Amino acid sequence: MSDAHDERASFTDMSQSTQDDWAIIMAEQVPFAKSGGARVLEHLMLLKDDYAGFPVDRLTHCLQTATRAHRDGRTEDYVVMALVHDIGDTLGAYNHPDIAAAILQPFVSEELHWIVKHHGIFQGVNFFHHLGLDRDMREQFRGHEHFAATEEFIDKYDCPAFDPEYDSLPLEFFEPMVMRLFEKPLNSIYKKALDKTA
């Protein structure tokens, strides 16, 4: 968490690490992991003023998507998924849904993870044909248990969220939701270890 601490693990090769080393590491890791929401919020701010040719900047698009989901009565985890769905735009120009899905996976249901992971392909029905791609690419998933939920996410929240006149809620409104969601994983290979030290 901080280089200011004097206590550090002693190994130079992880195969030689000890229980004491990992006690030191976990003392730093637990509070760092619990503050993951703050880092997500910071990264979302990188989307501000990045229009990439779209009618609104990428942050505004995320805020609109989340605001629409919130105003429609969606659960908190769904709203945060909607907020974070395009967080990968700055790092993954060719696979941004995969980045958002990886960030969210330990904290959301399998359905919400599937929605965010596949939203790019599902959104393609609206524009892939303009790029010489198959606009029906999502049909390969027809029959999947989360197909309808992903289609609904696109149609109701993601697709219409490019309106410069829409009164989106500010990022600060979503901050408590983000902090709560990213504080503790639902599923992770490290969950048991984190639960013991919490």
C-alpha positions as CSV (number, residue, x, y, z in Angstrom):
1,M,0.0,0.0,0.0
2,S,2.8,2.4,0.8
3,D,6.6,2.4,0.5
4,A,6.7,4.5,3.7
5,H,6.3,1.3,5.8
6,D,9.6,-0.2,7.1
7,E,8.4,-3.8,7.3
8,R,8.7,-5.7,4.1
9,A,8.8,-9.3,3.1
10,S,12.3,-10.8,3.1
11,F,12.3,-13.0,0.1
12,T,13.9,-12.4,-3.3
13,D,12.3,-15.4,-4.9
14,M,8.6,-16.1,-4.1
15,S,9.3,-19.8,-3.8
16,Q,11.2,-19.0,-0.6
17,S,8.5,-16.8,1.0
18,T,7.4,-17.6,4.5
19,Q,4.3,-17.3,6.6
20,D,5.8,-14.2,8.3
21,D,6.4,-12.7,4.9
22,W,2.7,-13.2,3.9
23,A,1.6,-11.7,7.2
24,I,3.4,-8.6,6.3
25,I,2.0,-8.5,2.8
26,M,-1.6,-9.2,3.9
27,A,-1.4,-6.4,6.4
28,E,-0.8,-4.1,3.5
29,Q,-3.0,-5.9,1.0
30,V,-6.3,-6.0,3.0
31,P,-6.8,-2.2,3.3
32,F,-5.5,-1.7,-0.2
33,A,-8.0,-4.2,-1.6
34,K,-10.9,-2.6,0.3
35,S,-10.2,0.7,-1.2
36,G,-10.5,-0.6,-4.8
37,G,-13.6,1.6,-5.4
38,A,-11.5,4.7,-5.0
39,R,-9.2,3.6,-7.8
40,V,-12.2,2.7,-10.0
41,L,-13.6,6.2,-9.5
42,E,-10.2,7.8,-10.3
43,H,-9.9,5.7,-13.5
44,L,-13.4,6.7,-14.5
45,M,-12.3,10.4,-14.4
46,L,-9.8,9.5,-17.1
47,L,-12.8,9.2,-19.4
48,K,-13.7,12.9,-18.9
49,D,-13.3,15.1,-22.0
50,D,-12.4,12.1,-24.1
51,Y,-15.0,12.3,-26.9
52,A,-13.3,10.1,-29.5
53,G,-15.8,11.6,-32.0
54,F,-18.9,10.7,-30.0
55,P,-21.6,13.2,-29.1
56,V,-20.7,13.1,-25.4
57,D,-17.4,12.3,-23.7
58,R,-16.9,8.8,-22.4
59,L,-17.5,9.7,-18.7
60,T,-20.8,11.3,-19.6
61,H,-21.8,8.2,-21.5
62,C,-21.1,6.1,-18.4
63,L,-22.9,8.5,-16.1
64,Q,-25.9,8.5,-18.5
65,T,-26.0,4.7,-18.6
66,A,-25.8,4.4,-14.9
67,T,-28.3,7.2,-14.3
68,R,-30.9,5.6,-16.6
69,A,-30.4,2.2,-14.8
70,H,-30.8,3.9,-11.4
71,R,-33.9,5.8,-12.4
72,D,-35.3,2.6,-13.7
73,G,-35.0,1.0,-10.2
74,R,-32.1,-1.3,-10.9
75,T,-30.2,-2.8,-8.1
76,E,-27.0,-1.1,-6.8
77,D,-24.7,-3.7,-8.3
78,Y,-26.5,-3.3,-11.7
79,V,-26.1,0.5,-11.5
80,V,-22.4,0.2,-10.8
81,M,-22.0,-2.3,-13.6
82,A,-23.7,0.2,-15.9
83,L,-21.4,3.0,-14.7
84,V,-18.2,0.9,-15.2
85,H,-19.1,-0.9,-18.4
86,D,-16.8,1.3,-20.6
87,I,-14.0,1.9,-18.1
88,G,-11.7,-0.1,-20.3
89,D,-11.9,2.4,-23.2
90,T,-8.7,4.1,-22.2
91,L,-6.6,0.9,-22.0
92,G,-8.3,-1.5,-24.3
93,A,-9.3,0.1,-27.6
94,Y,-9.8,-3.4,-29.1
95,N,-11.3,-5.2,-26.1
96,H,-12.7,-2.7,-23.6
97,P,-15.6,-5.0,-22.5
98,D,-13.1,-7.6,-21.3
99,I,-11.3,-5.0,-19.1
100,A,-14.5,-3.9,-17.5
101,A,-15.6,-7.5,-17.0
102,A,-12.3,-8.4,-15.4
103,I,-12.6,-5.5,-12.9
104,L,-16.2,-6.4,-12.0
105,Q,-16.0,-10.2,-12.0
106,P,-15.1,-10.7,-8.3
107,F,-17.9,-8.3,-7.2
108,V,-21.0,-9.1,-9.2
109,S,-23.2,-12.0,-10.2
110,E,-22.4,-14.2,-13.1
111,E,-25.3,-12.5,-15.0
112,L,-23.9,-9.0,-14.6
113,H,-20.4,-10.1,-15.4
114,W,-21.8,-11.7,-18.6
115,I,-23.7,-8.6,-19.6
116,V,-20.6,-6.3,-19.3
117,K,-18.3,-8.9,-21.0
118,H,-20.6,-9.2,-24.0
119,H,-22.1,-5.7,-24.3
120,G,-19.7,-4.7,-27.1
121,I,-20.9,-7.5,-29.4
122,F,-24.5,-6.8,-28.5
123,Q,-24.2,-3.1,-29.2
124,G,-22.8,-4.0,-32.6
125,V,-26.3,-4.6,-34.0
126,N,-26.6,-0.8,-34.1
127,F,-23.3,0.0,-36.0
128,F,-21.3,-3.0,-37.0
129,H,-22.7,-2.8,-40.6
130,H,-21.3,0.7,-40.9
131,L,-17.9,-0.8,-40.4
132,G,-18.2,-3.7,-42.7
133,L,-18.8,-6.1,-39.8
134,D,-21.6,-8.5,-39.1
135,R,-24.3,-6.6,-37.2
136,D,-25.8,-9.9,-36.1
137,M,-22.7,-11.1,-34.5
138,R,-24.5,-11.4,-31.2
139,E,-26.8,-14.1,-32.6
140,Q,-24.0,-16.6,-31.9
141,F,-25.2,-16.2,-28.2
142,R,-28.9,-16.6,-29.0
143,G,-30.4,-19.1,-26.5
144,H,-27.8,-18.2,-23.7
145,E,-29.5,-17.6,-20.4
146,H,-28.2,-14.0,-20.2
147,F,-29.0,-13.0,-23.9
148,A,-32.2,-11.2,-23.1
149,A,-30.7,-9.4,-20.1
150,T,-27.8,-8.2,-22.2
151,E,-30.1,-7.1,-25.0
152,E,-32.1,-5.2,-22.5
153,F,-29.0,-3.4,-21.1
154,I,-28.1,-2.3,-24.6
155,D,-31.6,-1.2,-25.6
156,K,-32.6,0.6,-22.3
157,Y,-29.4,2.0,-20.9
158,D,-26.3,1.8,-23.1
159,C,-27.7,2.6,-26.6
160,P,-29.6,5.9,-25.7
161,A,-26.8,7.2,-23.4
162,F,-25.3,9.6,-25.9
163,D,-27.6,12.6,-25.4
164,P,-25.8,15.9,-24.6
165,E,-29.1,17.2,-23.1
166,Y,-29.7,14.3,-20.7
167,D,-29.6,15.3,-17.0
168,S,-27.1,12.7,-15.7
169,L,-26.4,12.3,-12.1
170,P,-22.8,13.3,-11.1
171,L,-20.1,10.8,-10.4
172,E,-20.3,11.8,-6.7
173,F,-23.8,10.4,-6.5
174,F,-22.5,7.0,-7.5
175,E,-19.4,7.1,-5.3
176,P,-21.0,5.4,-2.2
177,M,-22.3,2.6,-4.4
178,V,-18.9,2.1,-6.0
179,M,-17.1,2.0,-2.7
180,R,-19.6,-0.5,-1.2
181,L,-19.4,-2.8,-4.2
182,F,-15.6,-2.9,-4.5
183,E,-15.0,-3.3,-0.7
184,K,-15.5,-7.0,-0.6
185,P,-15.5,-9.7,-3.3
186,L,-18.3,-12.1,-3.8
187,N,-16.1,-14.6,-5.5
188,S,-12.3,-14.6,-5.8
189,I,-9.5,-17.1,-5.2
190,Y,-8.4,-14.8,-2.5
191,K,-11.8,-14.4,-0.8
192,K,-11.2,-16.9,2.0
193,A,-7.8,-15.3,2.8
194,L,-9.3,-11.8,2.8
195,D,-12.2,-12.9,5.0
196,K,-9.8,-14.3,7.6
197,T,-7.8,-11.1,7.9
198,A,-10.8,-8.7,7.8
